[in-house]
Amino acid sequence: QSGSICWTHSLTTTMTLHHDSKSSPQFPSPPSLSPQQIALISEAAVQYAETHGLLMNTKVPPSEHSTPKNSDPHAAQSQQLSHVPLVLTPTLFPSSEFHRLKSIAPLFSLVVDRMSRDAEFLLGELKEVLKVDEFTRRIADIYREVYCTQVTDSDQDDNGPETKKEHLEFLPPNKDTQLLAMGIHRSDYMLHGTSKPLQVELNTISSAFAALSQITQQLHTFVVNRFDRFIRENLPKNSKLEVNNSKDEVVHLMKEAFEAWEEQKREGNVLGRSHMAVLFIVQPGEGNFADQKHIEFDLYERYCMKCVRASLGEIHERAYLDEYHNLVYNDVHTGMEYLIPVAYYRAGYTPTDYPTQKQWEARKRIEESSAIKCPTTGYQLVGTKYIQYVMTRPGVLERYISKKESDELRSVFTGIYSMHDKEAVQRAIENPHLFLGKPQREGGGNLIYGENLRTILKEMPDEVRDGYILMDRIVPSGQENIFCRRKQTVVTTGVSELGTYCLFVGDASRDKDIVNNRYGGYLLRTKPKDVEDGGVASGVASMDSLVLV
C-alpha cells in the first residue's frame, strides 16, 4: 500500500565504547516530527526522488510479485523500478571532523597510486594471499604481465666477486602501455561513539553512488527549506547543510582524463572526438543503473563526450587493440567503432564478473591498451583488505608520503590484524562482539561477526587465514532517523557510514604528471542500528546527507 506509514519509535541509545564516552560531546536530538508531518514529508520526498532520477531497480521477493495461485517459494526474484531507499531528513555530523576527512582525501590517492607502482613491495606483501585467493591471484597475474619487468642488478665489493640480484620493477614491457591512471576512490568511515571517525575501508574499484548522493543532498535541501517550519527551526543552532557536488566532480574528472589522453595522442593516428567514447564496464542486469546514467548523460550534455556500456563478455567479443594499442570498441547498437580514451569499471570487482576465461581475456586486453583505466589492476590490488592491514604497519605509509601526512592518515585507522596474529585472534574468540572478520572481497554482504566469527576463528585452517583480516569493531552511538523504502516509512535508531571521494588523474611517481588530485564530494549511507551488514542495493541501507554541527 503505497501511502501507508509503518510507525515505530526507538529512542537513541548509547552503547559501551572502547574510549571514555564522557569526553565526547553529545549530539542534540534531530527534529521530532509527528506521524502526520512524516507522511507529508515522505510524499514530497518520494515525488522529488522519482522526478529527479533518484531511482534504482530493486529485487522483489517472490511473495510480492506472485499471486497465491502461482506462488513459488523458490521462484527467481524479479526487479522493480523504485526510488532509492532514503532517510527523509539529513543526519548530524561533527563539522571539524568532516573537514579533517576532506583534507586527507588527496593523501589516500597518492598512497594508492604510488603503492600501485611499487611492484616488488605490493606483490611481496600479497604473496601469501595469492596462494589462497584465486581471484586476487588472477588480478595480480594481469598486473605482473602488463606492468612489471624482472630486472637484474650487479653488485661487486672491492675485493669480492660480482653478484647479481633480481627484483621486480614497475616497467611495462610494451612502450604503448598507458602509465596515467584515474582513481575514483572512496574512503569510508563510521563514528566511534559520537565524535571520532574511523576508517571502515578504502574502495579503489567501482566506488558507486556519486550521482545519487548529490541528488540526495539536493532532495534534503528541498525538504528542509520546504518544510522549514517544523524541520529547520528544530535543527541545532549554527548547523549547516553540507552541499555535495560528487556527481559534478566525477564527471569533470572523467573529462580531465579524456583530455589528458587526447593530449598524448595529439601527434595524429587518432580520429576526432566524434569517434571516441568513454567505456563503462558494467554488470549485466545492473540495478544501480541510474547512478551510472546520470554520469553518462552529463558527460555528453556538458562536454559532448559519448559513452558506451558493455560487460566484460561483450568487450571480449567486440573490442580489439589497434596497431598503437588503442582500445577500439565495435558498438553494435550504433554500427560505429569507437576509440576508448577512458575505461571506467562499474564491474570486475567480484569473481562472479568472470564466469569464463573470456572475461579474464577482456580484462587483460583493456589493461594492455592505451586507455586510462579507472582503476588499473594495481589500484585494485591496493584496495584489497590485506593491503588495508599492511598500511597500518609502521613505516609503510612513509614509503609514499611524509611522516606528517602519514600520521594524519593513521589518526583515522582502527585496529586491523593478520589472522596469524594469535593474540588478536584469541581476543576475538573471547569477545567476538568487539571484532569483525573480512575476506578479500568487495561489494558488501561479506562481513563475519558475532558467534559466527568465534566459530570460524576456532575452525579456520592455517592455510586459508591469509584470505582474511581481523578488524576492531567500530561502535557508533546512533541517531534517530526516518527511513523511507518503497514509499513506506519507519522511525528507528540508525547508524551512518560516511564516504569521502578521493579523485585522481595522473602518475604520482612523477609529480609533474599529476593532472589532478582532490576531494570530490561525499556519500552518506544510514541503516537501522540493529542491522549488521548490507548496502543500499539490498535495501538495508538508505541514502542520506549531512548536517554539520
LUMNU-596687 format. One record per residue (C-alpha): residue in one letter; x, y negated, z. Coordinates in steps of 0.001 Angstrom, whole numbers, plus 524288, in hexadecimal, padded with zeros to 5 digits. Layout:
# residues N
AXYZ
...
//
This chain:
# residues 549
Q800008000080000
S8077D7F46F7FAC0
G802587EA4C8043D
S802EF7F1AB81111
I80BED7EE1E81C42
C8121F7F884824A1
W8146B7F15583171
T81E107F63183B88
H825E17EE3B8452D
S832F17F14084B64
L83A5C7E7C9853F7
T848BC7E5BA850F5
T851387EE1C859C2
T85FAF7ED7685CBD
M867737FA1485BF4
T873957FCC686404
L87F6F7F73385CFB
H88DD87FA7D85D2E
H890CB7EC7386126
D88B147E3BF86BB3
S87E047DF3C8664E
K87D177D47E8709B
S8877D7CCD786960
S87FAD7CD3085CA9
P8760F7C246859DF
Q868237C75685845
F860047C39884C7F
P853587BC7684EC4
S8477D7C44D84A98
P8432F7C34283C46
P836177BCBD839BD
S82A997C3B18401E
L81FA77C55E8364F
S811B67CA3183793
P80C997D56582F2F
Q804BB7CB8F82746
Q810C07C334824A4
I8189B7CF3E820BC
A80DEC7D33E81734
L80E437C5AD810F7
I81D177C5A580FC8
S81D7B7D3A980ADA
E813FB7D0ED7FFCB
A81BB37C5037FB57
A828E77CBDB7FC95
V8248E7D7B97F4C3
Q81EEC7CF1E7EA03
Y82B8C7C7317E9AC
A8336E7D3BF7E8AE
E82B047D93A7DDCC
T82B617CCB97D5B5
H839FB7CA5C7D799
G83EE37D7F27D44D
L841DE7DC6F7E228
L83E6E7EA307DDDE
M8433C7F8267DD58
N83E5D8059A7D998
T83C7480D567E60B
K83A4C81BD87E782
V82C8381F627EB63
P82A5B82BD27F357
P8216F835B67EC7C
S816A1833357F67B
E81572825287F1AE
H813C28285C7E34A
S80D21835A57E39E
T7FEAA838487E4F7
P7FAAF842CF7EED1
K7F79284BBA7E35B
N8053584B9B7DD7D
S80CE3848567E9B8
D819A984FF37EA42
P8232184E2D7F5AB
H82E50851C87EC8D
A82A76848607E1B7
A834F183F487DC82
Q834858315B7E16E
S82FB9827177D7D6
Q8341A818EF7D738
Q82B7A80D397D9A7
L82E987FEF87D6F6
S82D847F7147E36E
H832D27EB287EA1A
V83F687EE3A7F15D
P83DEE7F0EF7FFE9
L83E877E3AA80694
V8405E7DD3F813B5
L836487D25081383
T83E277C80681AD9
P84CFC7C63381AF5
T855877CBD3825AD
L85E0B7C45682F42
F86CDC7C55B82E7A
P877D47BDEE83573
S87C777B2EC82C97
S88AC27B2E3830B8
E88C2D7C17082E37
F885A67C09C820FA
H88EE87B5F781C64
R89A687BDF98214F
L895E37C99D8193B
K894987C0D180D4F
S8A2837BBE080F08
I8A8C17C96980F53
A8A16A7CEDF80387
P8AC387CB367F9C5
L8B64D7D22380254
F8AF587DF168007B
S8AFEA7DD2C7F1BA
L8BE9F7DAE47F253
V8C0A57E7297FA6B
V8B8477EF657F14A
D8BF007EA9D7E4FC
R8CCDF7EB7D7EA13
M8CAFF7F8C57F076
S8C4E27FDEB7E3E3
R8D1D67FAB77DD23
D8DA18800D27E7EB
A8D94080E4B7E1C1
E8E356815947E9E0
F8DD3E810F77F6A5
L8CF02812887F29B
L8D0288204D7ED44
G8D95F824057F83C
E8CF6D820298027C
L8C4B08278C7FB57
K8CD00833C07F957
E8C5DD83C3780347
V8B876836CD7FFAB
L8BA9483AA77F17A
K8BCD5848C07F59B
V8AF3784A0B7FB7F
D8A70E8403F7F3AF
E8A600843D37E556
F89E5C8379E7E1A6
T8A89382E407E72E
R8B359836B67E13E
R8AD9C835427D3A5
I8ACA8826867D527
A8BAF0826B07D9A5
D8BECA82F157CDF5
I8B97F824D97C482
Y8C04381A0A7CC3D
R8CD37821517CBB7
E8CC4B824857BD3F
V8C833816F37B8CE
Y8D01480E037C1A8
C8DBB5815407C765
T8E951818F47C2E0
Q8F332821A07C9CA
V8FF99819927CAFF
T90D3A81EBA7CE38
D91690816137D5ED
S9251A818787D727
D92C19816307E409
Q93AA2817C17E66F
D942F58152D7F27B
D950B880FFD7F0F1
N956A281D427F38A
G94B55826727F11D
P944FC82CC37E54A
E939FE8265C7DDF5
T92C7582A427E2A1
K91FBD828E17DB62
K9129C825F17E1BD
E905648266A7DB4B
H8F9D981E0A7DEF2
L8ECD481A357D933
E8EB0B80C6D7D3F1
F8DF0D805147CF6B
L8E3F88046F7C177
P8D9FD808407B712
P8E00B810FA7AC96
N8D7DF80A417A226
K8DB0E7FBE979FCC
D8CCDC7F8E979C1B
T8C7807FD157A95B
Q8C05F7F1D77AFE9
L8C7757EC877BBE7
L8BD3B7E2977BFF1
A8B24C7E7B57C89C
M8A54A7E28F7CD57
G8A0D47E4DD7DB34
I893157E3307E07A
H896287E8627EDF7
R88D567E7717F9B7
S8920C7E7CF807B7
D886D07EC5D81064
Y885AC7E8DC81EDA
M87CCA7EAEF82A71
L87C567E2BB836B4
H881807EA148427E
G878617E4C184CD3
T873F47D743848B4
S880507D04A844A0
K88B917D8D383FE5
P88B1B7DD45831A7
L892627E9F782EDB
Q894B77EFE682183
V88C687FB9981DCC
E8930E7FDFC810C1
L899517F793804EC
N892487FAA37F82B
T89A4E7F9D77EBAE
I8910E8000A7E1BB
S882F97FCEF7DE2C
S8813B7F2C97E8E3
A872EB7F0A27E643
F8682A7E6D67E99A
A86F2F7DA297E610
A863847D5DD7DDD1
L858A47DA6B7E6D1
S85FA47D4BF7F292
Q85FA57C71E7ECA8
I851287C8267E95A
T84E2C7CD0C7F722
Q8547E7C0F57FCD0
Q84C7F7B8737F392
L8404D7BFB57F7F4
H843937BCF98062B
T845CF7AE9680333
F838537AE307FD08
V832037B55580886
V838667ACD6812F2
N834D17A03A80BE8
R8272B7A48B807D2
F823997A9278157A
D82C0C79FA481CE0
R8219779CB382706
F823237A9EE82D5C
I830B07AE1B82899
R83A197A2C482731
E8358279BDF83365
N8380F7A82F83B3D
L845CF7AA9483628
P851267A73F83F42
K855497990B83F6C
N86022795D68359F
S85E507A2F682ECC
K860AF7A32B82023
L85C287ABC2814FB
E8687D7B09780E32
V8676E7AE9D7FF81
N86BC87BA7E7F7BF
N870AC7B98D7E9AE
S875717C7967E86D
K86F047CA177DB3B
D874317BD857D551
E881CD7C06C7DA97
V882247CE2D7D4D4
V87D337C9677C79E
H8879A7BED07C75A
L892237C8AD7CB10
M88E5D7D14D7BF8F
K88F3B7C58D7B6AD
E89CF27C2B67BBE9
A8A12A7D0BA7B981
F89B3F7D0647ABD2
E8A2A77C3E77A8A8
A8AF567C94F7AE4C
W8AE157D4D57A4EC
E8AB377CB9F7998D
E8B7707C3DD79CF9
Q8BF9A7D04679C60
K8BA357D34B78EDF
R8BACD7C5B378915
E8C5787C9A977F63
G8BB497D09477732
N8B7837DED377550
V8AA1D7DCD777B9C
L89D147D7FD776A5
G895457CC7D77BD6
R88D297CC4078840
S880EF7D08D78101
H887657DDE077F65
M88B9F7DF2778DA3
A883F97E39179978
V885A67E6587A7F2
L883E07F4E47AA60
F87B717F8987B621
I87E6B806BB7B9F9
V871C880B3C7C057
Q86B028173C7C5BC
P85FB781D307BDFE
G852A98198C7C425
E8588D80E757CC15
G84EF6809C37D666
N856117FD227D99F
F854CD7F8767CB98
A8504F7EA907CE79
D85CAA7E74D7D611
Q8646B7EAC97C9CB
K85B187E49A7C017
H85B737D74A7C6C6
I86A337D7277C4A1
E868D47DBD87B6A1
F85EB57D1987B313
D8663C7C68B7B9A1
L872A67CA1B7B23A
Y86B777C8587A566
E8634B7BC7D7A8F6
R86EA57B4EF7AEE9
Y87A517B9597A6D7
C874E07C0A079ADE
M87BB77CCE679FA1
K874F47D96879B71
C874397E5A47A3CA
V872767F3F27A085
R86E7E7FE527AA60
A8731E80C657A9A6
S87554818327B22D
L8827F81EF97B241
G87C78829A57A9CE
E8780881FB679FB5
I885638193F79FDD
H88BAC8265C79CFC
E88301827D0790F4
R8832F819D578BD8
A88FBF812F078FF1
Y89D7B813E478A74
L8AA9480CFE78B3D
D8AF3D8058E77F38
E8BD668044577AFB
Y8BFA37F96778509
H8B9768016979012
N8AD8F7F89F79004
L8A15C7FFAE79499
V896E77FFCD78A01
Y888F3803D378D29
N87F02807DB782E0
D871E9802B97878A
V867CA80B937814B
H85CD88025778575
T861D17F70877D30
G869E87FE8F7734A
M875C17F626776A9
E8835F7F91177B89
Y8882B7F07C786A3
L895C47EDE078BB5
I895B37EEF879A81
P89D9C7E47B7A1C0
V898007E7FE7AF38
A893947F53E7B47F
Y88B0C7F3F07C099
Y8881E800257C88D
R87AF6801EF7CF24
A87D96810937CEE6
G8895E8197F7D000
Y88A77819507DEC7
T8847A826997E1BA
P88714834717DCA0
T87947835427D71D
D87D1E82AD47CD1F
Y88683834D87C71B
P87E4B8411D7C49A
T88720845AE7B971
Q894CE8439A7B436
K88F50839C47AA76
Q88CFF82F997B519
W89B02830EB7B9E5
E8A00382F3D7AC00
A897B4822F87AA9C
R89D2F81D6C7B74A
K8AB0F81F997B298
R8A808819A27A555
I8A31880D337ABD7
E8AEED80CE97B4D4
E8B86280E0A7A95B
S8B1DD802E37A211
S8B50A7F4707A19E
A8A8327F13E7A887
I8A9247EA9D7B5CC
K8A3787F4A17BF2C
C89AEC7F2297CB17
P8A02B7F9F97D1B3
T8AC74800DB7CD28
T8AEEA80E8B7D234
G8B933808627DB05
Y8AF117FF867E13D
Q8A62380B2C7E328
L8B0EE812B97EA29
V8B3A58072A7F326
G8A530807507F69B
T8A58F8153D7FBEB
K8A2988170B80A4E
Y8B01681CA480CFE
I8B6BF8106C807C2
Q8ADCC8085C81087
Y8B41480FE381BBD
V8C1AD80DDD815F7
M8BF877FF1D815B7
T8BDCD7FF038247C
R8CB6980487826C8
P8D63E7FB1B82AEC
G8DDFD7F54881FAE
V8D5407F9B48147D
L8CE597ECC5811CB
E8DB667E5B4812E0
R8DFD57ECB080672
Y8D6527E3FE7FEFB
I8D3587D7B2806CC
S8D9CC7CFB5811A0
K8D9FB7D35B81FFE
K8D0717C85C8231F
E8C71A7CCA08186C
S8C8547DACE81CBA
D8C48F7D72F82A92
E8B8907D0168256C
L8B3F87DC8181EA0
R8B7297E51B82A4D
S8AE6C7DCAC832CC
V8A28B7E2B182BF7
F8A7407F0D382C0C
T8A0DC7FAB3834F2
G8A79E8070D8398F
I8A9C7810CA82E6F
Y8B09581DCD8306A
S8B5C38292C828B9
M8AE53835D682AFC
H8BB9983B6F82EF9
D8BC388320783A82
K8B95283C1B84515
E8B74D831F384FBF
A8AD4B82A40847C3
V8A65D8369E84368
Q8A54D83B4C85172
R89F8C82E37855A7
A8959D82F4984AAE
I891E183D1084EBD
E88FCD8387885CB4
N8889582BF4858C9
P8835182DA984ADE
H87A37821EE84C6A
L8862B818FD84C6A
F88B7681DC683F40
L887EE82023830FA
G88DA1829B082737
K88F0B8259B818FB
P892CF82D6A80CCD
Q899E88278F80106
R88D07823C27FA97
E885CA8178B7F66F
G8774F8151C7F4DF
G871A58166680298
G86B5C821AB809A7
N8784D8284980CE9
L87A25824F881B50
I87C5682F868258A
Y877D882BE98333C
G8723D830BD84017
E871DC83F258434A
N874728425F83512
L8818A83B5683629
R884F7842EE8427B
T881D784FDF83BC9
I8895484CA682F6A
L8956684810836DD
K895B0854C183E97
E8943885D538328F
M89B79855A3827F5
P8A72F85D508227E
D8B41D8560582280
E8B5748573D813C7
V8A97F84EB28110C
R8AB908444081B7C
D8B2C283B53811F9
G8A5F88399B80A92
Y8A028831D9815FC
I8A319826C981F5E
L89E468241282D1C
M899BA81664830CA
D895B280F4983D27
R8873E80C9D83CBF
I8835F7FE5583BC2
V878337FB7484529
P8700C7EF6A8419C
S866127E9B484AE3
G85BB37E7A58408C
Q851427DD6283E26
E842A97DE0D83C32
N83FA47DE9B82D9C
I8339E7DF7E824FC
F835A97EA0581AAF
C82D887EA7980E47
R82DC17F68280583
R823C27F9257FAEA
K81BA97EDBC7FFF6
Q81A937F36480D9E
T820EE7ECEC81961
V826D27F207825EC
V82C817E9F983119
T8377F7F08783876
T845897EE8F83D02
G84F087EE74831B4
V85DB57EECA82FED
S864917E8368248F
E870397EAFB81BF7
L876B07DF38815AC
G87EDA7E09D80969
T8879D7D5EE803FE
Y88AD97D6C97F582
C8995A7D5CD7F271
L89AD77D1DA7E422
F8A7887D3417DCA0
V8ACD67D30D7CEC6
G8BB3F7D4847CBEE
D8C7B37DB717CFBF
A8CBB97D7FA7DDAA
S8D9157DE367DC36
R8DC387D1E67D493
D8D5A27C6207DACE
K8D5BF7BE967CE12
D8CCB67C8E37C844
I8C1E47C7067D24E
V8B6A67C14C7CA71
N8ADF17BF997D660
N8ACCD7C4A87E451
R8A1897BFCD7ECB3
Y896447C2A17F5C9
G88A2E7C5577EDA0
G87E157C50E7F618
Y8784F7CEF37FF5C
L86EF97DA43800FF
L866FA7DC7880D52
R85FB87E94780F58
T857C07EBFB81B8D
K851DE7F8D182012
P84A317FD4F82C06
K853477FF9583771
D84F3480DA583986
V852F58118E82B84
E860AD8171F82A62
D863ED816C581BDD
G85E6D812C380EAC
G85E018072280595
V854A77FE537FE47
A852E6807D67F2F6
S84DC5812597FC34
G84488808A68029F
V84B318098280FD2
A851EE7FC3380F9B
S84BDE7EF6380B1D
M8514A7E3808041E
D853A17D7F280D06
S85AD17CAEB80DF6
L8616D7C2A081855
V85DEF7B7D8821AB
L86AB07B2FD8278C
V86A4E7AEF0835D8
//
